Amino acid sequence: MKKRIVLICFILFAAIACKNKEESKVPLDKGAYARSSGRPNSLTIVMANRFWEGAIGETLRKYLAAPVPGLPQEEPMFTIRQMPSTAFTGFANKSRCFLKIEANKEVGFEVLKNKYARPQTGIVITGRTDDEIISTFEAHKAEIIESFKAVELLNKQQIVKTPLKIKDLDKNLGISLSAPKSYRVAKASKDFYWIRKNISHGTMNITVYEVPVGFFKDSLSIAKNIIKMRDTYGGDHIVVDEGGRFITEAAYSPYFKETNIANFDSYETRGTWEVKNKWMAGPFINYVIKDTKKNRLLVLEGFVFAPSINKRDYMFELEAILKTVKFID
């Protein structure tokens, strides 16, 4: 009898061990453990085809495919693909950003974090009629756009496992910045850094420097002060061909807004740069951070030279890098 009990226990133990062994072979890329997929700034919209072709689809495209400010050519904020809910399974629901529209339900708005993959943000909007769905979307459109943009920035920043070592940036300017190793330091001094990366049709660039608070004149608007600052500091430090100077393109009015970077009040400016007297130009994004602890203005800028090709995702990469800035006490 004892031998039989021992034998039964051994068989049960072996069965459990085999089951655990088999389970251990199952990869952790299921459900919310899967890595989200998609190119940068891609958005999956899940809704019935008839809604996509009607007023709801028109409203979504109006805002979610609106042109990105500051680019020389029109490019949409998000590259959109639409599919019915029956197709939103498997690989499709691993999209980093998705917006799901459900009709014939009570009015509702829900934000889903990492529902099917990581990192992922999903938005679900419900309503009984087209007007209810459109009204709910328009009431939350700013939050929706910011939520999608935030997860895209997070994904871009998480990709950088081993950042570029930027010598003495912490000592000279009191900050750290996480850029991929594909970039290189082109210029480094006590008060100005220029970081670059070659791309197939040009270059991607980052500049970092500080400006005395007194540089901004009360007689000028903030936007005009920033343009004056860019043209002065960028023009003095960015090396261009003889006879040219790196300045803000005067023909295009820059996009300007107040924001927050690293818990400091800041200004964001997007526009077009050019090299005066040369056929060179491209988009830039500029952050002026009001560093109240050191009574200075810290400037972070990214700009791209890539003639004749789309630049949205290049600029987005630069924005993601600039927003990794950390101040060192």
C-alpha positions as CSV (number, residue, x, y, z in Angstrom):
1,M,0.0,0.0,0.0
2,K,2.8,2.4,0.9
3,K,4.6,1.6,-2.3
4,R,1.4,2.4,-4.3
5,I,1.0,5.8,-2.5
6,V,4.6,6.7,-3.2
7,L,4.2,5.7,-6.8
8,I,1.0,7.8,-7.2
9,C,2.8,10.8,-5.6
10,F,5.7,10.4,-7.9
11,I,3.5,10.3,-11.0
12,L,1.6,13.5,-9.8
13,F,4.8,15.3,-9.1
14,A,6.2,14.3,-12.5
15,A,3.0,15.5,-14.3
16,I,3.1,18.8,-12.5
17,A,6.8,19.3,-13.3
18,C,6.2,18.6,-17.0
19,K,3.3,21.0,-17.1
20,N,5.4,23.7,-15.5
21,K,8.2,23.0,-17.9
22,E,5.8,23.3,-20.8
23,E,4.4,26.5,-19.5
24,S,7.9,27.9,-19.0
25,K,8.4,27.5,-22.8
26,V,5.5,29.8,-23.5
27,P,6.9,33.2,-24.5
28,L,5.8,36.2,-22.6
29,D,4.7,38.0,-25.7
30,K,1.0,37.4,-25.2
31,G,-1.6,40.0,-24.3
32,A,-0.2,43.0,-22.5
33,Y,3.3,41.4,-22.4
34,A,3.7,41.7,-26.2
35,R,5.8,44.5,-27.6
36,S,3.5,47.0,-29.4
37,S,4.1,47.4,-33.1
38,G,3.8,50.0,-35.9
39,R,5.9,52.7,-37.4
40,P,6.2,56.0,-35.5
41,N,3.0,58.1,-35.4
42,S,0.8,55.3,-36.8
43,L,-2.8,55.1,-35.6
44,T,-5.3,52.2,-36.0
45,I,-8.9,53.3,-36.1
46,V,-11.3,50.5,-35.4
47,M,-14.8,51.2,-36.7
48,A,-17.4,50.0,-39.2
49,N,-16.6,50.9,-42.8
50,R,-19.9,52.8,-43.1
51,F,-19.0,55.1,-40.2
52,W,-15.5,55.7,-41.6
53,E,-17.0,56.8,-44.9
54,G,-19.4,59.1,-43.2
55,A,-19.5,62.1,-40.9
56,I,-17.6,60.3,-38.0
57,G,-14.7,59.4,-40.3
58,E,-14.6,62.9,-41.8
59,T,-14.3,64.4,-38.3
60,L,-11.6,61.9,-37.2
61,R,-9.5,62.7,-40.3
62,K,-9.9,66.4,-39.8
63,Y,-8.1,66.4,-36.5
64,L,-6.0,63.2,-36.4
65,A,-4.6,63.7,-39.9
66,A,-4.2,67.5,-39.6
67,P,-0.8,68.8,-40.8
68,V,2.1,68.8,-38.3
69,P,3.0,72.5,-37.5
70,G,6.4,73.7,-38.5
71,L,7.1,71.4,-41.5
72,P,7.9,72.9,-44.9
73,Q,5.6,70.4,-46.6
74,E,2.3,69.2,-45.3
75,E,2.5,65.9,-43.5
76,P,-0.3,64.3,-41.3
77,M,0.0,64.2,-37.5
78,F,-0.8,60.5,-37.7
79,T,-0.6,57.9,-40.5
80,I,-4.0,56.3,-40.2
81,R,-5.3,52.8,-41.1
82,Q,-8.9,51.9,-40.5
83,M,-10.4,48.4,-40.0
84,P,-13.6,46.9,-38.7
85,S,-13.6,45.3,-35.3
86,T,-13.6,41.8,-36.7
87,A,-10.1,42.5,-38.1
88,F,-8.8,43.9,-34.9
89,T,-7.2,40.7,-33.6
90,G,-3.8,39.1,-33.4
91,F,-1.0,41.3,-34.7
92,A,-3.4,44.1,-35.5
93,N,-4.4,44.8,-31.9
94,K,-0.7,45.2,-31.0
95,S,-0.8,48.6,-32.6
96,R,0.8,51.2,-30.2
97,C,-2.1,53.6,-30.7
98,F,-5.7,52.7,-31.5
99,L,-9.0,54.4,-31.4
100,K,-12.1,52.3,-31.3
101,I,-15.6,53.6,-32.2
102,E,-18.6,51.6,-30.9
103,A,-22.1,52.5,-32.0
104,N,-25.5,51.7,-30.4
105,K,-24.2,52.1,-26.9
106,E,-24.5,54.6,-24.1
107,V,-22.3,57.6,-24.5
108,G,-18.8,56.9,-23.1
109,F,-15.1,57.7,-23.3
110,E,-12.4,55.3,-22.0
111,V,-8.6,55.3,-22.1
112,L,-7.0,51.9,-22.1
113,K,-3.3,51.5,-21.2
114,N,-1.4,48.4,-22.3
115,K,-4.5,46.4,-23.1
116,Y,-3.0,44.1,-25.7
117,A,0.7,45.2,-25.7
118,R,3.3,47.5,-24.2
119,P,3.6,50.4,-24.5
120,Q,0.1,51.0,-25.9
121,T,-2.7,53.5,-25.6
122,G,-6.2,52.8,-26.7
123,I,-9.2,55.1,-26.8
124,V,-12.8,53.7,-26.9
125,I,-15.6,56.1,-27.7
126,T,-19.2,54.9,-27.6
127,G,-22.5,56.5,-28.5
128,R,-26.0,55.8,-29.8
129,T,-25.8,58.2,-32.8
130,D,-23.2,59.8,-35.1
131,D,-23.7,63.1,-33.4
132,E,-23.1,61.7,-29.9
133,I,-19.9,60.0,-31.1
134,I,-18.6,63.1,-32.9
135,S,-19.5,65.3,-29.9
136,T,-17.6,63.0,-27.5
137,F,-14.6,62.9,-29.7
138,E,-14.5,66.7,-30.1
139,A,-14.8,67.2,-26.4
140,H,-11.7,65.0,-25.8
141,K,-9.7,65.6,-29.0
142,A,-6.8,67.4,-27.3
143,E,-6.5,64.7,-24.6
144,I,-6.7,62.0,-27.3
145,I,-3.9,63.5,-29.4
146,E,-1.7,64.1,-26.3
147,S,-2.2,60.5,-25.1
148,F,-1.2,59.1,-28.5
149,K,1.8,61.4,-28.7
150,A,2.9,60.6,-25.2
151,V,3.0,56.8,-25.8
152,E,4.9,57.4,-29.1
153,L,7.5,59.5,-27.3
154,L,7.8,56.9,-24.6
155,N,8.3,54.1,-27.1
156,K,11.0,56.2,-29.0
157,Q,12.8,56.9,-25.7
158,Q,12.7,53.3,-24.5
159,I,14.5,52.1,-27.7
160,V,17.7,53.8,-26.5
161,K,19.3,51.2,-24.3
162,T,22.8,52.5,-24.3
163,P,22.9,56.3,-24.9
164,L,25.6,58.3,-26.5
165,K,28.2,59.6,-24.0
166,I,28.3,63.4,-24.3
167,K,31.5,64.4,-22.5
168,D,31.2,67.0,-19.8
169,L,27.6,68.0,-20.7
170,D,26.7,67.6,-17.1
171,K,29.7,69.8,-15.9
172,N,29.3,72.5,-18.5
173,L,25.6,72.9,-18.8
174,G,24.3,70.9,-15.8
175,I,22.1,68.5,-17.7
176,S,22.0,65.0,-19.2
177,L,20.5,64.0,-22.5
178,S,19.8,60.5,-23.9
179,A,20.6,60.3,-27.6
180,P,21.3,57.0,-29.5
181,K,24.8,56.0,-30.3
182,S,24.1,56.7,-34.0
183,Y,24.6,60.4,-33.1
184,R,28.0,62.0,-32.7
185,V,29.3,65.1,-30.9
186,A,30.3,67.5,-33.7
187,K,31.1,70.5,-31.4
188,A,31.5,70.7,-27.6
189,S,32.5,73.8,-25.6
190,K,31.7,75.1,-22.2
191,D,28.5,76.8,-23.3
192,F,27.5,75.2,-26.7
193,Y,27.0,71.6,-27.9
194,W,26.2,70.4,-31.4
195,I,25.2,66.8,-31.9
196,R,24.6,65.2,-35.3
197,K,23.6,62.1,-37.1
198,N,24.0,61.3,-40.8
199,I,20.9,60.0,-42.6
200,S,20.5,58.8,-46.2
201,H,19.6,62.2,-47.6
202,G,21.1,64.7,-45.1
203,T,21.6,65.1,-41.4
204,M,19.7,65.3,-38.1
205,N,21.1,67.9,-35.6
206,I,20.7,68.9,-31.9
207,T,22.1,72.0,-30.3
208,V,22.2,72.7,-26.6
209,Y,23.3,76.1,-25.0
210,E,22.4,78.6,-22.3
211,V,21.4,82.2,-22.6
212,P,21.4,84.9,-20.0
213,V,17.9,85.9,-18.9
214,G,18.7,89.5,-19.8
215,F,19.1,88.5,-23.4
216,F,15.4,88.7,-23.9
217,K,14.3,92.3,-24.4
218,D,11.0,93.5,-23.0
219,S,10.4,95.6,-26.1
220,L,10.1,92.4,-28.2
221,S,7.5,89.6,-28.1
222,I,8.7,86.2,-26.8
223,A,8.5,84.8,-30.3
224,K,10.7,87.6,-31.7
225,N,13.1,87.2,-28.8
226,I,13.5,83.5,-29.6
227,I,14.1,84.2,-33.3
228,K,16.7,86.8,-32.4
229,M,18.3,84.3,-30.0
230,R,18.4,81.5,-32.7
231,D,19.9,83.7,-35.3
232,T,22.5,85.0,-32.9
233,Y,23.7,81.8,-31.2
234,G,22.9,79.4,-34.0
235,G,24.5,81.7,-36.6
236,D,27.7,82.0,-34.5
237,H,28.1,78.3,-33.8
238,I,26.7,76.3,-36.7
239,V,29.3,76.0,-39.4
240,V,28.1,76.5,-42.9
241,D,29.7,77.2,-46.3
242,E,31.5,80.4,-46.7
243,G,29.1,83.3,-47.4
244,G,26.2,81.7,-45.6
245,R,24.7,82.0,-42.1
246,F,22.3,79.7,-40.2
247,I,19.1,81.7,-39.5
248,T,15.4,81.5,-39.1
249,E,13.5,81.5,-42.4
250,A,11.6,84.8,-42.5
251,A,9.0,83.7,-45.0
252,Y,7.3,81.3,-42.7
253,S,5.7,82.4,-39.4
254,P,6.9,80.1,-36.6
255,Y,4.5,78.1,-34.5
256,F,4.8,79.1,-30.8
257,K,3.3,77.8,-27.6
258,E,4.0,77.7,-23.8
259,T,4.8,74.2,-22.4
260,N,6.6,72.5,-19.6
261,I,9.9,70.6,-19.9
262,A,11.5,68.8,-16.9
263,N,9.1,70.7,-14.5
264,F,10.2,74.1,-15.8
265,D,8.0,76.6,-17.6
266,S,9.2,76.6,-21.2
267,Y,8.5,77.9,-24.7
268,E,8.2,75.6,-27.7
269,T,8.8,77.1,-31.2
270,R,8.6,75.2,-34.5
271,G,9.5,76.7,-37.8
272,T,11.9,76.7,-40.7
273,W,15.6,77.4,-40.7
274,E,17.7,78.4,-43.7
275,V,21.3,79.2,-44.6
276,K,21.3,82.7,-45.9
277,N,22.4,83.1,-49.5
278,K,22.4,79.3,-49.9
279,W,19.9,76.7,-51.1
280,M,19.6,75.0,-47.7
281,A,16.6,74.9,-45.4
282,G,14.6,72.6,-43.2
283,P,12.4,72.4,-40.1
284,F,13.4,73.0,-36.5
285,I,11.9,72.5,-33.0
286,N,13.2,74.7,-30.3
287,Y,12.7,74.6,-26.5
288,V,13.6,77.6,-24.3
289,I,13.5,76.4,-20.7
290,K,13.3,78.9,-17.9
291,D,15.7,77.4,-15.4
292,T,14.8,79.4,-12.3
293,K,17.3,77.6,-10.1
294,K,20.3,78.9,-12.1
295,N,18.6,82.1,-13.3
296,R,19.2,81.2,-17.0
297,L,17.5,80.2,-20.2
298,L,18.5,76.7,-21.3
299,V,18.0,76.1,-25.0
300,L,17.4,72.7,-26.7
301,E,16.9,72.6,-30.4
302,G,16.6,69.9,-33.1
303,F,16.7,70.6,-36.8
304,V,16.8,68.4,-39.9
305,F,18.4,68.8,-43.4
306,A,16.7,66.3,-45.7
307,P,15.7,67.8,-49.0
308,S,12.9,66.3,-51.0
309,I,11.8,63.7,-48.4
310,N,9.3,63.6,-45.6
311,K,10.6,64.9,-42.2
312,R,7.8,64.3,-39.7
313,D,9.3,61.2,-38.1
314,Y,12.8,62.7,-38.1
315,M,11.5,65.7,-36.2
316,F,9.6,63.4,-33.9
317,E,12.8,61.5,-33.0
318,L,14.6,64.8,-32.2
319,E,11.6,65.9,-30.0
320,A,11.8,62.6,-28.1
321,I,15.6,63.0,-27.5
322,L,15.2,66.7,-26.4
323,K,12.5,65.6,-23.9
324,T,14.9,63.2,-22.1
325,V,16.7,66.2,-20.6
326,K,17.4,66.0,-16.9
327,F,18.8,68.8,-14.8
328,I,21.6,67.9,-12.5
329,D,21.8,69.8,-9.2
